[in-house]
Amino acid sequence: MRLEIGCQDRVGIAQDVLTIFVERQIDLRGIELKQPGKIYINIPDLEFSELQTFMPQLRLIEGVLDVKTTPYMPSEREKNELSTLIKTFPDPFISIDAKGHVRIVNNITASLVNCSESDIVGENINQWVKGFNFNRWLDSDEVFAQTRRLKFIDDDYVADIIPIHVTDNIGEPVLAGAVLILKSEARLGQQINAFKQANENSFAGIQATSGSMRKVIREAKRMSLLDSSMLIVGETGTGKELLAHACHAASDRTEKPFMTLNCASLPDEVAETELFGIGSPNSKNSKKGLFELADGGTIFLDEVGEMSPKLQIKLLRVIQNGIFRRVDDENEITVNVRIISSTNHDLLTMVSQGEFREDLYYRLNVLGLNIPSLRERRSDIIPLAEFFIAKFSQRIGKSNITISDDCRDFIEHYPWPGNVRQLENVLIRAVSLMEGNVIMTNHLQLPAYTREHGYLEQEFEGTLDAAVKGFEADLLRKLYPAYPSTRQLAKKLGLSHTAIANKLREYDINKKTVKI
């Protein structure tokens, strides 16, 4: 039986409590004085009749405020807490005394030694651990913690060897032994991999409800841990730069810069200067380029398909060996940069047409991600819309803005050719200019669209024949990998073998231009 006695903090109160136990000849198994005002007593179980007279007698002591039973003594909880921690510790754990004899081992240690704990306790540590002189270390004048590589049961381990000191009567530290925590190569590898795992928070800003987008995020998290070049393919406005930034933030390079160059927005000479810098590093007119500024970090090349042939050649060299020269300078500069690039073009088609270097394509596309368009992942549209509405309404001080059912249905079925960026911009305008708290369909400034007749771009250019041919070529390129012979494709589309062969030839579709 354990008792918890709440009392005032006064001199002699513990003696008064113990006197009651002595008078009744109750065996005292333990007493603990924890924080002021708490006395814990461990005694044998008492009969109920004896307990009825005994408890009131304790309460009559001056300064005693309460007496009640408790399931355990504080030291019992601490002991079991420590024991549970040691026994279930995932790595071998050994505690030794000041002479090197084993005092405590955990379950995994006993399993590896293939002995029971009782057979190990009392034995010298040197029986199982080789490569470290424990006796010399324990006998030295000053015993400091060590991290050593040693052998345990003939296998290599890294050991943290930590001394245990207690304080003697005059306040001096006395060596009482040591503890060993052993880590195998496999366990160290697991911990390093866990440490390198992608930071989940870096992807938190990317809305992914649909299965296809969740798959992209899963793959991106794995790729972010690698150091190879990455190519992100997707239509305009799908969030390629946002995904690239998340991959950088989840990588080992997160503390280093993330630099961006839009290859489509700058003239060739300006883009070259931006990437590689200009002039000698010692010149007053010199300027560092993005590669130097991003050393150790990541460069994001947005719309890399727009890069000129000259820049493609220089970029290829940097990817190969990390070496480049500034514009108007002969000195070579070496950097360590990861390249993530994006495009909304079909780079393979551009390669087949000689518009993009084949060797550069395969250097950039070591790791590839394809972001589906918004119309291909409609289950993401409403969550994205609600996210944007909440963000923008909070920014301008509006609250409780909702979407009408008709507007919700319209948003969900609109094709969104500008993807997430278009959705975001349309909702910014709607939230900013609308009156009231409900977004209606007429608040959305968009080109006309109906489910029956579809969507017609306001700035459509070209002829019907060109549009039909463009659609036809796109359809054939998509189907060809699954039906890589003219006969199979002809059967699928209900055309003759000759007709399909002529169309494939007309649109330059073959196994070289289409990835199968």
N, C-alpha and C positions, 0 to 999 in steps of 0.2 A: 504494500500500500504506500502511495506517495501523497504527501500533504503539502499544500501551498498555503503559507501563512502570510497574510498581508498585515503589516504593522508599521508603527511609527519608527523613525530612525533615532533610537535613544540608546545610550550606553547600558548594557546589562540585560537588554530584552531577550537576547538569544539564550543567555544563561537561565533566565526565568522560564523560558519555553522548555529547555532541556531538563530542568528540575522536575517538571510534570512527568516526563518520560521515565526519569530515574525512580520517582516515587511509585510509579505503577509497574516498575520493573519490565518496561517495554524495551526490547532489543533495538538499538539504533544502528541501522545499516549504513546510513549516510546522511550528511547534512551539507547543504550548499547555501551560501549567502551570496546572492547575485547582486543586482542593483539594490540600493538602499530601499528598505520597505518590503523586501521579499525574502522569506526563509523557506527553503524546501527541505522536507524530512522524508527519509525512506525507512519504513518500519515494516514488520511482518503484518499480514492481514489480521484484523481484529474482528471479534464477534460483534454482531449488530448491537447487542445489548451493552457491551463495553464501549462501543463507539458512541452510543447515545449520551453517556455520562462524560466521556473523555473529551469530546469536541467542545461542549459548553465550558468545561474547565479551562481549556486553552483560550477561549474567547474572553474569559474573565480577567486574563492577565492585562495589566495596565499597558496600553499602547497597542494591543492586538486589535486589528480592525476586522479581520475576516479569516476564517479557516475553511478550506475546502479540499476535496480530493483532486488529484491531477493524474493524468495517465502516465506521465514520465517525468523524470528529473531532467533539468536542463542539460546536464553533462551526458545523460543517456542519449538525448537527441543529437547532441554534437558528435558523440562517439559514433552513432549509427550513420549520421550524415557523412562523416569522414570515411567510415568503412564502406558505405555504398559508393561513394565517389571513387575510392581506390579500387574496389573489387570490379567495378564496371568500366574502369578507365580503358580506352581502346588500345593503348600501347602498353608494353611490359613496364611494370612499376615495381621497384624493389627498395625497401628501406633497410638500412644496415645500422649497427651500433658503432661506437667509436673504435672497436677492434676489428671491424669488417665482417661481423657475423650478421646473417640475415634475421630481421625481425618481422617484416611483413612483406608479402608478395600479393599481387592481384591474380585474378582468375587466368588471364591470358599468359602470365608468366609461368604459373603452375602447369598450364597446358603445354607450353613450349618445352619446359624442362621434363615433362611427362612424369611428374611426381605430385603427391598431395602437398598441400601447404605445410602440414605438420612435419613432413619429411624434409622440407627445405629450411624451415625456420631453425636457427641455431647453427647452420652450416656456414662455412666461409664463402664469401662472394666470389673468391678467386676460382672456385670449382667450375663456375659457368661463364664467368666474364674474363676475357683475356685481352691484353693490350693496354692495360692501365694498372699502375702500381697503387692499389688502394691503401696499403699499409704505410707506404712512404708519404702519401698525400695526407692521410689522417694524422700521422705523427709530426707533420711539419709545424713550424711555429705559427704560421698564418694559413688557414685553410680557406681558399676561395673557390667559388663555383667554377666548374669546368664544362666545356663542350668538346667531346672527343669522339673520334671514330674508333670503334673497338669491335671485338667479336663476342657474340652471345650465342652459345650452342652452335659454334662454328659458322654462324652467318654474320655478315657485316651489318652494323647498326651505328647510328649517330646517337650518342648518349649525352643528356644533360645531367651532370653530377652536382648536386646542390647540398652544401653542408647544413646541418641542423644545430643551432645554438640555443641554449637555455641560459637564463640568468641565475647566478648563484646568490647567496645571502648578502653579499656585499655589492651586488649589482654588476658583477663582471660576467661577460659571456663565457660559457663553457661548452665545448664541443660535445654533442650527444650522439653524433652519427651523421648519416647522409641519406639522401634519397636519389635514386636513379630513374630517369625516364628515357626509355630506349625507343628509337624510331627506325624502322626498316626502310630500305630504299623505296619499296612499294608505297608505304604510308607517306613518306616524304613527297613522292610523286603525286599522290592523291591530294595532299594539302596544297601543293603548289598549283595544281590544276584548279582546285576550289578557289584559291586566291586570285587566279587569273580569269575566273568565270566572268562572263559579261555582266556588267552592272545593270540590273534590271531597271533601275530608275532612268537610265539613259533612253530607254524605249517607251517610257511612260506617256510621253506626249504624242505618241502615234496611235490613233484610234484604229483598232483592229477587231471588228466583230465577226466579219466573214471568215470562213475557213481558209479561203485563198490568201487573205491578208495575214491571218495568224501564221500560216505556213511561211510566208515571206519573213515575218518577224523572227520566227524560230530559226530559220536559216541565217538571217542577219546576225543574230546573237552568237551563233557558232562561228560565223566568218569573222566577226569582230575580234575574236581571240587570235586569229592568224595574222600573218604579216604580209601576205601576198597582195598583189594588185587586185582591185575589185571593180567590176563594171556593172552599173545599175542601169537597166533598160526600162523605159516606161514613157507613156505619153506626157506631153506638157502638162504640168500642174498636178502630177500624181504624188509629189512629195519626195523626189529623188534626193534633193539636198538635205532635207530633214532626216531621211534614213541614213545618208552618209555621215551626217553629224552625230547621229546616235551610235553608229558603229565606231566612230572615233572615240566618243565619250566612254564606250564600254571596253576599249582596248587598253593595252599597256601604255599607249601613247597619250592617254587622256590629259596628262599634265603638260604636254607640249602643244604647240600651236596647231590650229586647224585653219588652213588658208584656202580661199576659193578663187578660181579664175573662170569666168564665163567666156568660153572660146568663141561664142557667136557674137559677142557684143563689142569686140575690139578689133581694130585693123591689125594686120599681120605683124608689123613692126612694133606696135605698142604691146601686143600680147607677148612677143618675144622678150621685150624689155621687162615686162611685168614678171614673167616666169624666171628669167635668168639674171636680171640686173644689168647694169651697164658700167663700164669703166673699170680701172684697176682699183682693188680694195684700198690702196694707199692714196688714191686721188681724191681731191676735195669734191669733185663732181660725180663721184661714184655713187651708185645706188644698188642696194641689195634687192635681189629678186625674191619671188615667193619661195623658191627652193631653199635659199639660204635662211629666210625668215622662218620657214617651217621645219628646219633641221630637227630631227628627232620626233616630228609630228606627222601630220597628214596634209596632203594637197588634194583638193577636190576640183577636178576638171569638169566643169558643167558643159554639156553639149560638146563633147570631145569630137564628135563627127564633123564639126565645123572647123576643126583645126587644119591649117594649111599644110601642104606637103613638106615645106621647109621646117616648120615646127615639129611635125611628126618625126622627122629624122633626128632632130636634137633631143626630143623627148625619149625616143627609143634608146639612145645612148645613156641617158640618165637612169632609165629603168634597168638597163643591163648592168651597169657598174657604179651607179651613184656619182658619176663625174660629169661636170659640165664646165663651160667657160662663159663668163659674162660677155655681153655684147661689147665689141671693141677692146677685148682683153684676151691675152694669150695664156694667162695663168689658169691652171685647172683647180677647180674647187670640188671637194668631195662632201657629200651630204648623205644622211640616212633618213629617207622620207618614204612614207607609204602613200601610194597613189590610188585614190578612189575616183573613178570617172563615171560620167552618166551620158546618156544619149536618148533621143527619141527617134533616131534613125535606125534603119536596118543596116548595120555595119557590114554584115556579110555580103549584102547586095552591093554596097559601096566598094567592098574589097574586090568583088568579081568584076566591077566596072572600072577598077583602077583608081577609084576616088579616095581610097583609104588603104594604108599599107597593111598587108596581110600579117607581117611579122609583128607590127605594133598592135594589131587587133588581138593576137593571141597572148601578147605580153600584158595587155590591159585586162583581158578576160580570163585571168587565172581563176578568179572566183566570180561567178555571175549571179545576179539577182534580177528578176523580172517583176516589176510592180504592176499589177493588173489595173486597168482603167476603172474609174468609179462606176461606170455602167456595167462592168463585169463583176462588181461586188456590191450589189444594191443594198445588202443588209448593213453596210457601213454608212449609207447616206444619212439616215435619220439620226443615228448617234453622233455623226460628225456635225450635222446641222444643229442639234441641241447643244453640243459642245461650243460651237462658234457663237450661237445666240447668247448662251450664258456668259461667255467671256466678254463679248462686246457690250452687252447690256450692263454688266458690272462696270465696265470701263467708263461708260457715259452716264452712270447713275440711274439707270432704269432697272426695274425689278419685276419678277413674275411674268416675263414675256413668254407666251406660248404660241404654238402653231395651230392654225385651224385644221380640221380633218381634211378638207379639200386641198389645202395647201400642202399638207403632209403627203397626201397621195400624189400630188403633182411633182413635188420634189423627188419623191422616191422613184418616179418613172421617167423623169426628164433625163436625156442622154448625157448631159454634162460634158460637152466636148473639151472644155477647159479643166475638167476634173476637179480635184479638191480645191485648187486655187480659185476656180470660177465659183464654186459653191460658197467659199469663204467670202469672196468679194461681193457677191450678190447679197449675202446675208448682212454684211457690214452696212451696205447701203440701206437695206430694208429696216434694220434696227435703228439706224441713225435718223431716218426721215419719217418713219411711220408715226401715226398718232394712235394712242391707245396701247393695249398690251397684247393684242392678238395679231400675228402675222398672217395676212391673207395672200392668196395667189397674185392679186393685182399689185401687191407691194414688191414683187420680184421683177426686176427689169431684165427680161430675157427674150431672145428671139422666139417667135411663135413656134409652138410644138403641140401636136396632138398624137395620141396613140394610133389613130387611124392612118394619118398621113406622115407621121414621123417629123423629123427636124430638118429644116433647110437653112444652111448657113447664109447669112445676109450678104456676105462678101464672096459668094460662090463665083468662081471664074472657070472658063473653059467650055467645052461642048459636051453634049450628052454622050456622044461616042467616046470621048476621052474618059468621062466619068465611068462609063460601063466597062471600058477596058481596064481602068485602074482597079475597079472592084473585082473584075475577073482575074487579073494577075494576082491580086492579094489573096483571093480564095484559093487559087491553085498553089500558091506558095505555102499556105497553111495546110492544105490537104496532102501535098506531095510527100512529106515525111512518113505519113501513115499509109500511103498508097504509092510506093516508089517505083512503079512501072506504068507505062502508058496504058496497058490493058486493064490493070486494076483501077486506075483513076478513071478511065473511060467507063467502066462498069458502074463505078460509084456515082458518076455524074450523068449517066444515061446518054453518053455521046459515043461516036465511033472512035476506034483506035487512031485513025488517021487525023481526025479533028483535034483530039487531045494532043497528039504529037506535034501538030502544027502550032497549037497555042503555046505549048511548052517551049518550042523553038522561038516563037515570036517574043515571048516574055523572058527569054534567056533563063529558064528554070531547069536546073539539072542537079545532080548530086553534089557538084562542087559549090554551087551557089546557095543551096538549101541544106541546112544542117539536118542530117538524118540520124 
